[in-house]
Amino acid sequence: MGFDSMSTNVLDKRRLFDDIFSPKRGERVLFLVDIPHNNILDNESWEERRGIAREWYEIFRQMSIERDFSVDFITYNATGCHNAPLPQELIDKASNYNLILSITEFSATSSLVPICYREDSITRCASMPLLEKQMEYTSLSGDYIKIKKYAIAIREILSNSIYAEILFTNGDNLFVDLRNRVAKADTGECKYPKQFINLPSGEGFIAPYEAVYNEVDRFGRSKTEGVIPISCNQDLGDIIRCVVKENRIVEIIGEDRKTYELQKFFDENITRRNIAELGIGCNPWAVVTGNLIEDEKTGLHIAYGTSIHIGGKVISDVHQDIVFAKGCPIEVEKLDLTLKDGKHLDLILDGEVCYELLD
């Protein structure tokens, strides 16, 4: 698309906060930050992230003086796993705030989404696990008007689709059942109650049909099946192949230690085997760096584990994304969507989103 993703312009954070959050008089704002403890050890990126949280908090504190709103800063012991449940006491406390900014090492999304989506909720939230300073020059610096437009377009396309066929560059295929589901969009707008975003933002996503509870009577078994390849390193020396049938990972194929560890991980909790999300990132300013929160905004990603927070039916203790965008060790050669009218749409080719279909 010709975007200069590494612009040297310094991010105007106050403008970003106004454009995305628009904090108002009388509101209560909460910064939620996890901290290392016991065997959950600190690292350089995490330490930098806590510094970012303090920097952003100070900017919000100055804005609060000018606009007459309040801002608090709460730390809690890290869960050690993306989307592991937060303590109920912390959830109850956070529910009393109008705006939550969660800047964490381990994603708290699955615990924070229900706060926003309650019928009587006053809360909007931005979840920012793995946020890095360099993103101020890439995905955070983009045109969020365009990003919102693209995310909404992908949401509408996915909601109008019944199947997705994915061809990976290593030759594996995955067929995803999208029946009986409504897609959602992360538009980068977080100004009103019940809005939830990841930041940096920009994606449309949908939970595959999982065939649980009374759904089976109407739609039968899930047709999601195939193989999800996971690269263990950048040079494709080792690939773990997750065999999927009826929207569950049923077999792990590989020969190294990581294969055994993943098998053990899935055996500990069978709900982790659920295919939870098909997501399509649409932030053209995002770049693949190995950081999941930005990588997933560059193109296709698939998640396993809990899906109830995005419109699915499965509750688990993890929601883990795997990214297959341009620049990742394994990319998507083609994403072919079958629409409700029977027509087909190739939304991703050679690892890249076809943005011309979104304009």
Secondary structure per residue as TSV (DSSP state, phi and psi in degrees):
chain	resnum	aa	ss	phi	psi
A	1	M	-	360.0	-10.1
A	2	G	-	83.5	15.3
A	3	F	-	-77.1	141.1
A	4	D	-	-88.7	92.1
A	5	S	T	-72.0	-17.5
A	6	M	T	-111.3	49.1
A	7	S	-	-58.3	142.7
A	8	T	-	-86.8	-0.2
A	9	N	-	-64.8	135.9
A	10	V	-	-77.3	131.5
A	11	L	-	-65.3	126.8
A	12	D	-	-83.5	95.9
A	13	K	H	-67.6	-38.3
A	14	R	H	-62.5	-40.2
A	15	R	H	-66.3	-42.1
A	16	L	H	-59.2	-45.1
A	17	F	H	-65.8	-36.7
A	18	D	H	-67.0	-45.6
A	19	D	H	-64.5	-38.2
A	20	I	H	-93.6	-43.4
A	21	F	T	-105.5	-32.7
A	22	S	-	44.9	59.7
A	23	P	-	-61.9	138.5
A	24	K	-	-119.4	163.2
A	25	R	T	-57.5	134.3
A	26	G	T	85.0	-6.4
A	27	E	-	-78.7	160.1
A	28	R	E	-113.3	125.3
A	29	V	E	-114.2	137.1
A	30	L	E	-126.5	128.1
A	31	F	E	-95.5	125.9
A	32	L	E	-116.8	118.1
A	33	V	E	-132.9	128.9
A	34	D	E	-90.2	153.6
A	35	I	E	-131.4	150.5
A	36	P	-	-68.5	153.4
A	37	H	B	-164.8	152.3
A	38	N	T	47.2	-121.0
A	39	N	T	-87.8	2.7
A	40	I	B	-92.9	97.4
A	41	L	-	-86.7	151.4
A	42	D	-	-72.8	161.5
A	43	N	-	-147.0	169.2
A	44	E	H	-61.9	-42.9
A	45	S	H	-65.4	-39.4
A	46	W	H	-65.4	-42.4
A	47	E	H	-61.5	-42.7
A	48	E	H	-62.1	-38.4
A	49	R	H	-63.9	-39.8
A	50	R	H	-66.2	-31.8
A	51	G	H	-67.1	-39.7
A	52	I	H	-61.1	-43.1
A	53	A	H	-60.1	-42.8
A	54	R	H	-65.9	-39.8
A	55	E	H	-63.0	-46.9
A	56	W	H	-65.8	-38.4
A	57	Y	H	-59.4	-42.5
A	58	E	H	-64.4	-38.2
A	59	I	H	-65.6	-44.5
A	60	F	H	-62.7	-36.1
A	61	R	H	-64.5	-40.6
A	62	Q	H	-64.9	-41.6
A	63	M	H	-64.0	-35.0
A	64	S	H	-66.6	-33.7
A	65	I	H	-66.7	-41.1
A	66	E	H	-72.5	-31.8
A	67	R	H	-113.0	-3.1
A	68	D	T	66.3	51.3
A	69	F	-	-125.3	168.4
A	70	S	E	-109.3	154.3
A	71	V	E	-141.9	130.8
A	72	D	E	-121.4	161.9
A	73	F	E	-133.1	115.9
A	74	I	E	-122.5	131.4
A	75	T	E	-107.2	153.6
A	76	Y	E	-147.3	158.2
A	77	N	E	-67.0	127.1
A	78	A	-	-58.9	146.3
A	79	T	-	-77.1	-26.5
A	80	G	S	88.3	-0.5
A	81	C	S	-152.6	137.8
A	82	H	T	-60.3	126.1
A	83	N	T	66.4	21.9
A	84	A	-	-69.0	146.6
A	85	P	-	-60.4	139.0
A	86	L	-	-80.5	156.0
A	87	P	-	-58.4	139.8
A	88	Q	H	-59.9	-35.8
A	89	E	H	-60.3	-39.7
A	90	L	H	-69.2	-40.9
A	91	I	H	-61.5	-43.8
A	92	D	H	-61.7	-40.7
A	93	K	H	-67.4	-44.4
A	94	A	H	-64.4	-28.0
A	95	S	T	-64.9	-14.6
A	96	N	T	-88.6	0.5
A	97	Y	-	-101.9	152.1
A	98	N	S	-80.6	-35.0
A	99	L	E	-136.8	126.4
A	100	I	E	-115.5	129.6
A	101	L	E	-115.2	107.2
A	102	S	E	-100.1	105.6
A	103	I	-	-112.3	100.5
A	104	T	-	-136.0	165.7
A	105	E	S	-80.8	-41.7
A	106	F	S	-112.7	126.3
A	107	S	-	-57.2	135.6
A	108	A	-	-109.9	14.5
A	109	T	H	-53.8	-48.4
A	110	S	H	-65.6	-23.6
A	111	S	H	-86.2	-28.7
A	112	L	H	-86.3	-31.8
A	113	V	H	-55.9	-46.4
A	114	P	H	-60.7	-29.0
A	115	I	H	-61.9	-43.6
A	116	C	H	-72.8	-32.5
A	117	Y	H	-92.8	2.5
A	118	R	S	-62.5	149.9
A	119	E	T	-59.1	-37.6
A	120	D	T	-100.1	18.8
A	121	S	-	-67.1	139.7
A	122	I	-	-105.4	4.5
A	123	T	-	-104.9	142.8
A	124	R	E	-125.5	156.2
A	125	C	E	-150.0	145.1
A	126	A	E	-122.2	122.5
A	127	S	E	-101.0	127.9
A	128	M	-	-132.0	57.9
A	129	P	T	-66.6	143.7
A	130	L	T	66.4	16.9
A	131	L	-	-56.4	139.9
A	132	E	-	-131.3	153.1
A	133	K	G	-59.5	-38.3
A	134	Q	G	-62.4	-20.3
A	135	M	G	-68.0	-17.0
A	136	E	G	-65.2	-19.1
A	137	Y	G	-103.0	-4.9
A	138	T	T	-124.1	-101.8
A	139	S	G	-66.7	-27.1
A	140	L	G	-79.4	-17.2
A	141	S	G	-94.7	4.6
A	142	G	S	-74.8	175.0
A	143	D	-	-84.6	101.5
A	144	Y	H	-75.9	-9.4
A	145	I	H	-70.9	-45.5
A	146	K	H	-66.9	-41.9
A	147	I	H	-59.9	-42.7
A	148	K	H	-61.4	-43.1
A	149	K	H	-59.8	-46.3
A	150	Y	H	-65.1	-42.5
A	151	A	H	-63.2	-42.2
A	152	I	H	-65.4	-38.9
A	153	A	H	-64.0	-42.1
A	154	I	H	-66.8	-39.7
A	155	R	H	-57.2	-45.4
A	156	E	H	-66.6	-39.2
A	157	I	H	-64.8	-46.0
A	158	L	H	-65.7	-38.0
A	159	S	H	-66.4	-23.9
A	160	N	T	-95.9	11.5
A	161	S	E	-110.4	149.8
A	162	I	E	-112.9	-24.3
A	163	Y	E	-142.6	154.8
A	164	A	E	-132.8	133.8
A	165	E	E	-116.1	124.1
A	166	I	E	-115.0	126.4
A	167	L	E	-109.1	119.6
A	168	F	E	-90.5	156.8
A	169	T	T	-70.0	-15.3
A	170	N	T	-87.2	-0.1
A	171	G	S	102.5	-10.8
A	172	D	-	-75.8	159.2
A	173	N	E	-131.0	150.6
A	174	L	E	-138.6	128.6
A	175	F	E	-104.7	125.5
A	176	V	E	-117.4	127.7
A	177	D	E	-87.2	116.4
A	178	L	-	-109.6	11.3
A	179	R	T	-65.1	152.2
A	180	N	T	61.0	30.8
A	181	R	-	-135.5	151.3
A	182	V	-	-118.4	129.4
A	183	A	-	-77.2	164.0
A	184	K	E	-129.0	169.1
A	185	A	E	-134.7	138.2
A	186	D	E	-101.4	98.4
A	187	T	-	-91.6	-12.4
A	188	G	S	85.7	9.4
A	189	E	-	-106.1	127.4
A	190	C	-	-143.1	61.2
A	191	K	-	-108.9	-16.0
A	192	Y	S	-129.1	154.9
A	193	P	T	-53.5	145.1
A	194	K	T	77.1	6.4
A	195	Q	-	-89.4	140.4
A	196	F	E	-136.0	132.8
A	197	I	E	-137.5	156.5
A	198	N	E	-95.0	146.5
A	199	L	S	-131.0	125.9
A	200	P	S	-65.6	149.2
A	201	S	-	-105.2	175.5
A	202	G	-	120.7	81.3
A	203	E	E	-166.3	155.9
A	204	G	E	-113.5	142.5
A	205	F	E	-151.3	159.1
A	206	I	E	-150.7	143.7
A	207	A	-	-85.3	127.9
A	208	P	-	-63.3	159.1
A	209	Y	-	-68.2	123.9
A	210	E	-	-104.6	-13.5
A	211	A	-	60.5	56.8
A	212	V	-	-123.2	165.1
A	213	Y	T	56.1	-137.1
A	214	N	T	-85.4	2.7
A	215	E	H	-63.6	-33.9
A	216	V	H	-58.8	-36.0
A	217	D	H	-60.4	-33.3
A	218	R	H	-93.1	-42.4
A	219	F	H	-110.4	-6.0
A	220	G	-	74.3	-163.5
A	221	R	S	-72.1	153.3
A	222	S	-	-67.9	140.1
A	223	K	-	-95.1	5.0
A	224	T	-	-66.2	120.9
A	225	E	E	-160.8	161.1
A	226	G	E	137.5	-146.3
A	227	V	E	-135.6	133.0
A	228	I	E	-105.2	114.4
A	229	P	E	-87.8	134.9
A	230	I	E	-120.4	120.4
A	231	S	E	-82.3	132.1
A	232	C	S	-89.6	-10.9
A	233	N	S	-157.1	172.0
A	234	Q	T	-72.1	-24.6
A	235	D	T	-98.2	13.5
A	236	L	-	61.1	28.0
A	237	G	S	-66.2	-33.1
A	238	D	-	-133.4	133.7
A	239	I	E	-129.2	127.8
A	240	I	E	-92.8	130.6
A	241	R	E	-111.9	115.9
A	242	C	E	-94.8	113.0
A	243	V	E	-83.2	128.4
A	244	V	E	-116.4	132.0
A	245	K	E	-139.4	135.5
A	246	E	T	50.7	42.1
A	247	N	T	68.6	19.1
A	248	R	E	-126.5	143.8
A	249	I	E	-77.4	115.6
A	250	V	E	-108.3	-13.5
A	251	E	E	-155.2	143.9
A	252	I	E	-116.9	121.3
A	253	I	E	-112.3	124.3
A	254	G	-	174.1	172.1
A	255	E	S	-126.7	1.5
A	256	D	S	-108.1	-178.5
A	257	R	H	-61.5	-35.4
A	258	K	H	-65.4	-29.9
A	259	T	H	-64.0	-45.7
A	260	Y	H	-61.9	-42.3
A	261	E	H	-64.8	-39.7
A	262	L	H	-69.2	-40.4
A	263	Q	H	-59.6	-44.8
A	264	K	H	-62.2	-40.6
A	265	F	H	-60.0	-45.9
A	266	F	H	-69.5	-33.7
A	267	D	H	-68.4	-28.1
A	268	E	H	-67.7	-26.8
A	269	N	-	-155.2	107.9
A	270	I	G	-66.4	-20.0
A	271	T	G	-67.2	-21.0
A	272	R	G	-65.1	-20.0
A	273	R	G	-77.2	-9.0
A	274	N	B	-68.1	134.8
A	275	I	E	-81.6	111.4
A	276	A	E	-100.0	-23.7
A	277	E	E	-157.5	141.3
A	278	L	E	-116.2	113.8
A	279	G	E	-121.1	149.2
A	280	I	E	-130.2	107.2
A	281	G	E	-70.8	144.5
A	282	C	-	-144.3	43.3
A	283	N	-	-108.6	99.1
A	284	P	T	-65.0	-12.9
A	285	W	T	-88.1	-11.9
A	286	A	-	-73.6	149.0
A	287	V	-	-131.2	151.2
A	288	V	-	-79.8	118.1
A	289	T	S	-127.2	-5.9
A	290	G	S	98.0	-4.6
A	291	N	-	-93.8	116.9
A	292	L	H	-56.6	-43.0
A	293	I	H	-64.2	-28.6
A	294	E	H	-93.1	-40.2
A	295	D	H	-54.3	-41.7
A	296	E	T	-67.8	-16.5
A	297	K	T	-84.9	-0.6
A	298	T	S	-97.0	-13.1
A	299	G	S	173.7	-149.6
A	300	L	E	-73.1	139.6
A	301	H	E	-144.8	152.6
A	302	I	E	-126.3	140.4
A	303	A	E	-123.8	152.2
A	304	Y	E	-119.3	158.1
A	305	G	E	109.5	-137.5
A	306	T	-	-71.8	143.6
A	307	S	-	-133.6	-6.5
A	308	I	G	-63.2	-27.0
A	309	H	G	-77.7	-8.5
A	310	I	G	-122.2	17.5
A	311	G	T	106.5	2.8
A	312	G	-	-90.2	-162.8
A	313	K	S	-122.8	-8.2
A	314	V	-	-99.2	133.7
A	315	I	-	-107.1	127.0
A	316	S	-	-137.6	-175.9
A	317	D	S	-103.7	11.7
A	318	V	-	-153.2	151.8
A	319	H	E	-141.1	105.5
A	320	Q	E	-119.6	124.8
A	321	D	E	-90.7	148.0
A	322	I	E	-125.2	127.4
A	323	V	E	-104.0	138.2
A	324	F	-	-128.6	33.4
A	325	A	-	-80.7	172.4
A	326	K	T	-59.0	125.5
A	327	G	T	104.3	-13.4
A	328	C	S	-80.5	158.7
A	329	P	S	-55.5	-40.8
A	330	I	S	-117.7	129.3
A	331	E	-	-114.1	173.4
A	332	V	E	-93.8	118.8
A	333	E	E	-73.2	-39.0
A	334	K	E	-157.4	138.4
A	335	L	E	-115.5	112.5
A	336	D	E	-108.1	117.6
A	337	L	E	-100.2	133.2
A	338	T	E	-95.4	118.2
A	339	L	E	-84.0	167.6
A	340	K	T	-63.7	-25.0
A	341	D	T	-89.3	6.3
A	342	G	S	91.2	-11.0
A	343	K	-	-74.1	162.0
A	344	H	E	-116.5	148.5
A	345	L	E	-138.8	121.8
A	346	D	E	-89.9	100.0
A	347	L	E	-87.2	-22.8
A	348	I	E	-131.4	131.7
A	349	L	E	-133.7	134.1
A	350	D	T	52.8	39.1
A	351	G	T	84.2	-8.8
A	352	E	E	-114.4	140.4
A	353	V	E	-66.6	135.4
A	354	C	-	-82.9	85.0
A	355	Y	G	-62.2	-25.3
A	356	E	G	-63.4	-22.8
A	357	L	G	-78.2	-11.5
A	358	L	T	-101.1	-10.9
A	359	D	-	-79.7	360.0
